[in-house]
């Protein structure tokens, strides 16, 4: 787990006990060994048990992504609901040859988040690619761990332009691989790398203290 993810925490909504019981009654334990991709394919074939297991397994990360992107629990809940409605409608569009089910779901979530941010006029255009890379500060993460102002960190993430925010959220908070992040964002891996570097640099500028030197421990997994 990256330091930033540890600082900001999971922020995932707990599955109610009654829902867990319902899942167990439907034989969810028999599906826990199946891959996300298999569950998604079964969901596309109207397999309710597979859909519920996929929801149990993946809704926390989708909720966290939407929450970190929007700063709003209401938006996160709406996006999570929309993603799994999309699974019911459009799961057949998933192509295992193009990437993972997790990246597919995050890609759907991203589309809904950006629509909502645009609707709420909190969206920053994704064309912001011509920014010169900045050098991040090495000891910012140490400072963050020591700091008690977690809300300041959350706010700093929210203040990032969306093009960098989504890359930081996926790679540094959700610890998604470069390849999966690229699939979710519909961009080349090299673009993910550059956005991560710039996003970390912007966070460093917002949160660093004199003498701090870099986001070395915040990295996407190759």
Phi and psi in degrees as a GROMACS rama.xvg file:
@    title "Ramachandran Plot"
@    xaxis  label "Phi"
@    yaxis  label "Psi"
@TYPE xy
-71.7431  159.09  UNK-2
-61.7419  -40.6698  UNK-3
-64.6785  -40.4768  UNK-4
-62.4666  -40.3492  UNK-5
-64.8738  -37.8501  UNK-6
-67.389  -47.6646  UNK-7
-81.9155  -17.2892  UNK-8
78.4745  179.898  UNK-9
-80.5119  -36.9071  UNK-10
52.2958  31.7043  UNK-11
-98.2679  136.019  UNK-12
-68.2894  136.037  UNK-13
-70.5547  144.052  UNK-14
-78.9073  122.884  UNK-15
-55.7985  146.47  UNK-16
-57.7433  -38.243  UNK-17
-66.5425  -31.4548  UNK-18
-71.0194  -40.1892  UNK-19
-59.5286  -43.6498  UNK-20
-61.2164  -41.5924  UNK-21
-63.6414  -40.6733  UNK-22
-61.79  -44.2694  UNK-23
-63.3679  -39.7385  UNK-24
-61.9703  -29.2888  UNK-25
-90.1632  10.8836  UNK-26
80.8598  30.6804  UNK-27
-62.3416  -28.6056  UNK-28
-63.185  -24.2426  UNK-29
-74.9242  -15.0226  UNK-30
-104.927  -6.3796  UNK-31
-65.7917  -21.8121  UNK-32
-86.1227  -8.50006  UNK-33
-77.8673  150.188  UNK-34
-73.9692  160.036  UNK-35
-58.5119  -38.4898  UNK-36
-63.3337  -41.4785  UNK-37
-66.022  -42.1139  UNK-38
-62.8681  -39.5222  UNK-39
-66.4101  -41.617  UNK-40
-63.6172  -40.9075  UNK-41
-66.2678  -37.51  UNK-42
-61.3638  -38.9302  UNK-43
-63.7641  -24.6211  UNK-44
-95.0145  18.779  UNK-45
67.852  31.7298  UNK-46
-85.451  104.618  UNK-47
-63.8519  -41.6955  UNK-48
-62.84  -41.0065  UNK-49
-65.1558  -40.3754  UNK-50
-61.8946  -44.3819  UNK-51
-66.1078  -37.127  UNK-52
-68.1381  -39.9695  UNK-53
-62.7955  -41.1417  UNK-54
-62.5203  -47.9976  UNK-55
-57.6839  -39.6946  UNK-56
-78.9037  -37.501  UNK-57
-109.68  -14.3063  UNK-58
-65.375  -30.7211  UNK-59
-62.0185  -42.6884  UNK-60
-69.8921  -33.7968  UNK-61
-67.9097  -42.7326  UNK-62
-61.1298  -45.6426  UNK-63
-61.6922  -44.3647  UNK-64
-57.781  -49.0651  UNK-65
-64.7694  -36.8183  UNK-66
-67.4768  -45.0252  UNK-67
-68.4205  -29.5114  UNK-68
-75.8848  -35.518  UNK-69
-105.935  -27.2847  UNK-70
74.2771  11.725  UNK-71
-127.485  122.982  UNK-72
-64.4688  -35.2356  UNK-73
-64.5071  -43.242  UNK-74
-64.6593  -42.9537  UNK-75
-60.4637  -41.6755  UNK-76
-66.8592  -41.229  UNK-77
-64.3307  -44.0713  UNK-78
-63.5406  -44.0523  UNK-79
-59.4817  -43.5094  UNK-80
-62.5826  -44.0491  UNK-81
-64.2242  -37.8823  UNK-82
-60.7704  -45.2592  UNK-83
-79.419  -21.7211  UNK-84
-66.9682  -38.3897  UNK-85
-65.4698  -33.844  UNK-86
-60.5948  -42.8436  UNK-87
-63.47  -40.9669  UNK-88
-82.9435  -41.9652  UNK-89
-123.876  13.1222  UNK-90
-58.696  -25.1031  UNK-91
-65.7097  -16.157  UNK-92
-74.8785  -14.9659  UNK-93
-66.969  130.82  UNK-94
-120.738  111.074  UNK-95
-62.0014  -22.5153  UNK-96
-73.9475  -13.5241  UNK-97
-99.1528  -7.62693  UNK-98
150.94  -168.054  UNK-99
-87.8015  161.512  UNK-100
-65.5922  -37.594  UNK-101
-60.2173  -43.2715  UNK-102
-67.4784  -37.1582  UNK-103
-59.7861  -46.4967  UNK-104
-66.2449  -41.1782  UNK-105
-65.4088  -35.9825  UNK-106
-61.6237  -41.1782  UNK-107
-64.1623  -43.5584  UNK-108
-61.13  -42.7526  UNK-109
-59.0889  -44.2046  UNK-110
-59.7265  -42.4247  UNK-111
-69.0026  -40.5605  UNK-112
-60.2393  -47.7163  UNK-113
-64.2031  -35.706  UNK-114
-63.031  -43.1129  UNK-115
-69.5137  -40.0489  UNK-116
-64.3869  -39.171  UNK-117
-65.4878  -41.6336  UNK-118
-61.5699  -37.1855  UNK-119
-90.5437  5.86391  UNK-120
59.3553  31.4439  UNK-121
-109.772  12.4103  UNK-122
-88.9733  138.68  UNK-123
-112.311  128.891  UNK-124
-55.1992  143.425  UNK-125
-80.992  -0.355901  UNK-126
-83.0845  1.76622  UNK-127
-76.028  76.1266  UNK-128
-113.871  -5.63785  UNK-129
-98.2951  22.2576  UNK-130
-83.8959  134.384  UNK-131
-66.3267  136.507  UNK-132
-63.8346  144.99  UNK-133
-116.083  156.402  UNK-134
-87.4626  123.214  UNK-135
-78.9736  161.433  UNK-136
-96.8497  135.97  UNK-137
-68.4569  -35.211  UNK-138
-103.201  13.9169  UNK-139
-61.8692  -41.234  UNK-140
-61.8759  -41.3609  UNK-141
-60.398  -42.9959  UNK-142
-62.301  -38.7053  UNK-143
-66.1993  -42.3799  UNK-144
-60.0745  -39.0112  UNK-145
-75.8827  -25.6077  UNK-146
-73.4183  145.883  UNK-147
-98.6429  -8.78563  UNK-148
-84.3292  68.9634  UNK-149
-62.9491  -33.3056  UNK-150
-61.384  -32.7752  UNK-151
-64.7792  -37.667  UNK-152
-67.2202  -45.3904  UNK-153
-58.4005  -43.1454  UNK-154
-65.3301  -37.8215  UNK-155
-62.5826  -40.2856  UNK-156
-63.4325  -43.7368  UNK-157
-64.063  -28.0996  UNK-158
-81.1346  -10.8768  UNK-159
-64.708  144.068  UNK-160
-55.1459  143.665  UNK-161
-54.2958  -35.0258  UNK-162
-61.9681  -33.3337  UNK-163
-92.0923  -34.1171  UNK-164
-59.4163  -46.8394  UNK-165
-65.3944  -35.0106  UNK-166
-67.5725  -43.1857  UNK-167
-64.9452  -42.8957  UNK-168
-62.1466  -45.9243  UNK-169
-67.743  -45.8667  UNK-170
-86.9447  -42.4703  UNK-171
-91.0964  -28.6807  UNK-172
-96.9663  -46.9538  UNK-173
-89.6345  -7.09113  UNK-174
53.5757  41.5483  UNK-175
-79.4835  150.18  UNK-176
-70.5215  160.7  UNK-177
-57.0147  -43.5392  UNK-178
-63.5219  -44.7373  UNK-179
-68.4367  -38.9458  UNK-180
-63.0055  -40.8678  UNK-181
-62.0896  -40.7678  UNK-182
-64.1279  -45.4382  UNK-183
-63.7617  -35.623  UNK-184
-93.1395  -5.95785  UNK-185
58.3561  45.3989  UNK-186
-137.393  163.44  UNK-187
-66.958  157.762  UNK-188
-58.5611  -39.0406  UNK-189
-59.5535  -34.8913  UNK-190
-68.4182  -39.0948  UNK-191
-59.6427  -45.5436  UNK-192
-58.8085  -44.8272  UNK-193
-68.8759  -36.277  UNK-194
-69.4838  -38.0728  UNK-195
-61.9751  -45.8713  UNK-196
-60.8768  -43.6082  UNK-197
-70.6534  -40.4377  UNK-198
-62.4728  -42.9039  UNK-199
-64.4381  -38.8681  UNK-200
-63.6945  -41.45  UNK-201
-65.2194  -40.0036  UNK-202
-63.2295  -40.3913  UNK-203
-60.5382  -42.3516  UNK-204
-63.7123  -36.1885  UNK-205
-75.9626  -32.3406  UNK-206
-116.105  -9.14206  UNK-207
-76.4716  158.622  UNK-208
-114.816  165.831  UNK-209
-55.2263  131.901  UNK-210
92.3765  -7.66082  UNK-211
-72.8826  155.052  UNK-212
-140.516  15.5023  UNK-213
157.584  160.637  UNK-214
-101.617  43.5813  UNK-215
-60.1673  -33.0007  UNK-216
-85.621  -2.6752  UNK-217
-100.262  110.036  UNK-218
-154.004  149.841  UNK-219
-74.647  154.826  UNK-220
-93.8828  123.442  UNK-221
